[in-house]
Amino acid sequence: MTDIQHNEIIKYLEEKGYDCVDIGNHAGDIFIDVMVNNEEMRLKCKFPDSFPYTFPKVYILKEFYKGIAPLPHIDKEGYICTFDSNKSFPNFKKPNELVFECIRKAVEVIEDGINGINRDDFIEEFQSYWGMEEKYSSMFWMLSTPTNKSTSLYYYNDKYKDFYIGDEIEKIKEYLKHLKGLEINNKDLKRCIYLPLTKPWYPPYPKTNKEIYTKVKEESKVFKAYYNSLKNKEDMSIIIFSQEVNGERYLGGWMHEAVKTPNGFRKGKIIPELVYLVHNKDNEVIKFRVNQLDRRRLFNRGGDGNIISNLKVSITGCGSIGSYLTQVLSELSVDNFILIDNQRLTSENIARHMCGASDIGEPKTEAIKEKLIKHYPYIKCKSMGKDVFDVLQTDVTIFNDCDINFVVVGNKPIEAKFIELFNQDKITKPIIIIWVEPFLLGGHAIIMQQNQKIESILYDNEYNFKYSVVENGGNYTRKEAGCESTYIPYSAFEAKQFIYSFLHYFRSNHMTKETEGNYLFSWCGNLKWARKEDIMISDLWLSKQNRTVKIQRLDTYDKV
């Protein structure tokens, strides 16, 4: 900011009635004396290099704040949150007015805080205020969803750096295995307690053992669980707690440091009221933030809040289409998978697979599983590196344990076997058979929810699919220098387009509601490009536009 602009802002503020104070400042800050509730206070306005395209930062000087702290929207350094930059944008064409509005808003925040008008904002933003008192450099990660019930949890401490907390031992072990390559034993996990508070806590928050013990004692519904977690425990005690904010529970935590058995008691005999209200009453607890990694929190904060509950799916075939199908299902909040494929990832796969070069040589099911759990810690995933025919002969019941079974193998004999077992009621849960055509000019999914011999409807006497987009699709397959090296050419981009289109339909019409009947979902890709390349398009699709979807109900022959 230039000196001329700096002086213009001071002049404008003084014209608006503010008293700008010259204290020999050389940093370009502007100091303003203001009256709040008949008390004089001094503010400091700092200008980032990006001003006026970003808001100036307004502070109340510490010597003026210490007598009224804490107040909502003011941090321990005195910074006042005037405007949320995610919701409001500075008028960079009017820098003088912009500074004036920020000063006016800062005075309003202080005044509302002193008068208690915005006190409930402490609750809405309690994680921020609790975190202001954080003194522990470690990170705390919560894998399970907070509930309204006190719960005993498990935690693993990675060399006093990160703490991983959850309600299931196996979930913690699985996450650490895929995240950090750690193989931990049950004995490496310790216990802690989770307390859902029913009464809101406002700053200033309790600091010492005595203060926090007394505060929790006011919570009759959780105090017993808290007391029992401290009883006869000499080593460090970790407490995770939650407060309800707008119908959701948000987390914080504190530690009671290790204590010694009082004189006169046998070793390990810890009576909480004696240890925390008398002997160690003035010891400060260690407060910390808790990062929530549970499904509800992630999808409420990073999605639209819609969660598909308790859905378990199997995916047979973990190649390109199967991997993207798995990825998009996880993006839709599906959290329980069985993956079946006996192949390993090769360099030929990675240009159109959710897994990459670092996974070459790994079983496809394991590589996808690792990606899923690293991204979404709450996911349950069973990896089966078996031949699908072996699974159908020996483990067919696993498909009946799932709500939906996706078959993404691009292999007609395997697809026919699934249809046969479904019609024989050996597979009783819906099966979805998915395959694609060259260059992904066509993609199809058969949705089977009831017994039906669909072959005569979908295939001719030579078992050619009747509703193909490309005429003589076999002419467009490619082959490398090797036995059984034939493949269908298509890009990752087109594969994702197809999967997103299909799952948009399937989620809206079948996943989230009970439906009957069998359906054929068909989708065409970039037909404009196909025509330019003189690729033969079937009569059924010749006049269609790019990305057209057709849906046909097979058990009634109706189009919907």
SULJOHU-V602776 format. One line per field, one symbol per residue. burial: # if it has 9 or more other C-alpha atoms within 8 Angstrom, else .. A space follows every 10 residues. Layout:
BEGIN
burial = ???
END
This chain:
BEGIN
burial = .....#.### .###...### ........## ####.#.... ########.. ##.####### #..##..... #####..### ##.......# ##..##.### .##.###.## ####...##. ###..##.## #..#....## ######...# #######... #######.#. ###.#####. .#......#. .######... .......### ###.##..#. .##.###.## #.##.##### #####...## #######.#. #......### .#.#####.# #...###### ########## ......##.. ########## ########## ..######## ##.##...## .#####..## .######### ####.##### #.######.# #....#..## .########. ...##..#.. ###..##.## ########## ########## .......### .......### ..#..##... .......### ##.###.### .##..##### ......#### #######..# #....###.. #....#.#.. ####......
END
